[in-house]
Amino acid sequence: MPIGGGVVLIGMGERTTPRAVEALARRLFTTGEVTRVMAALMPRDRSFMHLDTVFTFCDRDLVTIYPQVVELLQTFSLRPSNAEGVLDVTKETRATCIHVCSYPAALK
């Protein structure tokens, strides 16, 4: 899910593995259009296994969220590294997923 400013948000869970997120991030970085991939680790619960069921854009600066789930998401940022074939991966620990997404998406 593109969220603006060269940032893409991807849900990670039962079917989308960390390895798949890394592979997609590497591919996106080669385009030059994406500078950061954010992976939101979904809780293991089949009732909300898709990111767009708990976090959905209604407009360019407006989202709907299911707060009880979004507050549980662990968010990781992947960025290209200066080293060949290496990604910089950061676990976002200071804020919830919605706060991490609010800056690049210019959410109100």
Secondary structure per residue as TSV (DSSP state, phi and psi in degrees):
chain	resnum	aa	ss	phi	psi
A	1	M	-	360.0	110.8
A	2	P	E	-68.3	132.7
A	3	I	E	-117.5	1.6
A	4	G	E	111.0	157.7
A	5	G	T	61.4	30.4
A	6	G	T	78.0	17.3
A	7	V	E	-112.0	136.0
A	8	V	E	-121.8	134.7
A	9	L	E	-105.7	130.4
A	10	I	E	-128.7	132.9
A	11	G	E	-78.7	141.0
A	12	M	E	-128.4	128.0
A	13	G	S	-167.2	-134.1
A	14	E	S	-62.3	-39.9
A	15	R	S	-104.7	-23.2
A	16	T	S	-106.7	104.2
A	17	T	-	-84.1	163.2
A	18	P	H	-56.2	-36.9
A	19	R	H	-63.9	-40.1
A	20	A	H	-66.3	-39.9
A	21	V	H	-62.9	-43.1
A	22	E	H	-60.5	-45.3
A	23	A	H	-62.7	-43.6
A	24	L	H	-65.5	-41.5
A	25	A	H	-59.8	-46.3
A	26	R	H	-58.0	-43.0
A	27	R	H	-65.0	-44.6
A	28	L	H	-64.5	-38.1
A	29	F	H	-65.4	-29.7
A	30	T	H	-67.8	-19.9
A	31	T	H	-74.4	-22.9
A	32	G	S	81.6	-6.3
A	33	E	S	-88.6	-23.7
A	34	V	-	-111.6	130.1
A	35	T	S	-113.3	-13.4
A	36	R	E	-153.5	134.5
A	37	V	E	-116.0	127.4
A	38	M	E	-106.2	124.6
A	39	A	E	-105.1	122.6
A	40	A	E	-102.6	110.6
A	41	L	E	-75.4	114.2
A	42	M	-	-81.5	143.3
A	43	P	-	-62.9	151.0
A	44	R	S	-81.7	90.0
A	45	D	-	-154.4	119.7
A	46	R	G	-64.6	-18.0
A	47	S	G	-73.7	-15.4
A	48	F	G	-146.6	62.8
A	49	M	-	-90.7	-2.1
A	50	H	S	-115.1	133.3
A	51	L	G	-56.6	-40.6
A	52	D	G	-70.4	-5.1
A	53	T	G	-87.2	-12.3
A	54	V	T	-122.1	-11.3
A	55	F	E	-150.6	107.9
A	56	T	E	-136.5	134.3
A	57	F	E	-77.8	132.7
A	58	C	E	-101.3	-26.8
A	59	D	E	-155.9	178.9
A	60	R	T	-63.9	-22.8
A	61	D	T	-131.0	24.5
A	62	L	E	-138.4	125.8
A	63	V	E	-125.9	154.9
A	64	T	E	-106.8	142.6
A	65	I	E	-135.1	157.9
A	66	Y	-	-105.4	94.1
A	67	P	H	-55.7	-38.1
A	68	Q	H	-62.3	-26.9
A	69	V	H	-94.0	-45.6
A	70	V	H	-57.9	-36.2
A	71	E	T	-67.1	-19.4
A	72	L	T	-90.0	-14.0
A	73	L	-	-65.0	132.0
A	74	Q	E	-93.9	130.9
A	75	T	E	-114.6	134.7
A	76	F	E	-122.7	137.0
A	77	S	E	-105.3	131.3
A	78	L	E	-114.0	132.2
A	79	R	E	-135.6	154.5
A	80	P	E	-65.5	147.3
A	81	S	-	-105.7	163.5
A	82	N	S	-72.5	-24.3
A	83	A	S	-80.4	138.1
A	84	E	T	-61.1	126.6
A	85	G	T	76.5	9.1
A	86	V	-	-114.0	140.3
A	87	L	E	-109.0	143.9
A	88	D	E	-88.8	120.3
A	89	V	E	-117.0	127.9
A	90	T	E	-125.3	128.0
A	91	K	E	-82.9	120.2
A	92	E	E	-77.7	111.7
A	93	T	-	-110.3	-14.3
A	94	R	S	-90.2	-11.3
A	95	A	S	-149.4	161.3
A	96	T	-	-75.2	168.9
A	97	C	H	-55.6	-42.6
A	98	I	H	-63.5	-36.4
A	99	H	H	-70.5	-39.5
A	100	V	H	-64.6	-37.1
A	101	C	H	-78.5	-22.1
A	102	S	H	-65.3	-32.9
A	103	Y	H	-69.7	-56.6
A	104	P	H	-66.6	-28.3
A	105	A	H	-87.8	-6.5
A	106	A	T	55.7	44.8
A	107	L	-	-73.6	148.3
A	108	K	-	-95.4	360.0
